[in-house]
Amino acid sequence: NWTTGNVIDEQVAAIRELVGDKRAICGLSGGVDSAVAAALVQKAIGSQLTCVYVDHGLMRKGETEQVEKDFVAATGVQLKVVDAEERFLKALAGVSDPEQKRKIIGREFIRVFEQAQAEIIADEGPAVEFLVQGTLYPDVVESGGGTGTANIKSHHNVGGLPEDLEFKLIEPLRKLFKDEVRMVGQELGLPEEIVHRQPFPGPGLGIRIVGEVTKERLDLLREADAIAREELTAAGLDRDIWQCPVVLLADVRSVGVQGDGRTYGHPIVLRPVSSEDAMTADWSRLPYDVLAKISTRITNEVSDVNRVVLDVTSKPPGTIEWE
Ligand code: XMP
């Protein structure tokens, strides 16, 4: 008999028993999964848990602050924030190939995270023996961990763990689907914006810039993305769509006309999808007036963007993300 209360009680008891008087660490990504996993473990073992948040500079507008402030306020969790933006930008300089980008981001992420881990381990206190992961059932399946399905893209929260991993894993969400995870998060008192956050990939905006990732392009995409999110929220569409990647075609330019004359700017792609579990998806039939508003605002407010296009491809054949 599945209830969120049961899941929480069972997991809390199991985690307490497993961890004993040792310590655990958990990487927060800003997403629902790691937040709920961390909150659950925090409930079980309190200050024996330390969370690490790597700010790779590829987050959307306001997301880092949400973790640093709102999540900490709601849970009382111990949090270590590492500002690694410069390091990631440097590692990504000159790279346009999607898989290459994913590998670099995954690799740097692990290095920065391991460095933070090492610092926590070096603190006074009981041995750090456990690593908390917000792995969900669909992650397990899509990465080939469950059924032997081929790995389509390298999901760095599952496939990218170092081989000589010396931690024991705590994966309290491994049997749950996303909607169940949200219910658990709600029950744990997490802020609405975190519980109902739409999925966002680990490599962040790095895989939503088609072309090289630079600080300038990231800032531009962050603005466009914030506008799209704002309008979708204002229209009450957040719960209807699974997610809406906003993609910058940085290597494409097209001619436009605006104000006093000719422009030669970049297109922004809107990729709203509806889905049950991200394994398959359909493009969302968003109301035209909402699309019009987003398009007008993005082309007016984001410099260097003179065109907004809509992706009307389902998955398959398209994936949800462009890279
Ligand atoms: P695709 O693009 O494969 O995306 O259709 C399916 C879902 O997974 C998300 N996604 C990721 N999530 N690390 C993640 O944690 C990743 O590397 C990653 N790549 C894609 C994507 O946003 C969608 O929800």
Residues whose N, C-alpha, C, O or C-beta is under 5 A from the ligand:
A	BS01	XMP	S154 H155 H156 N157 P199 F200 P201 G202 P203 A278 T319 I320 E321
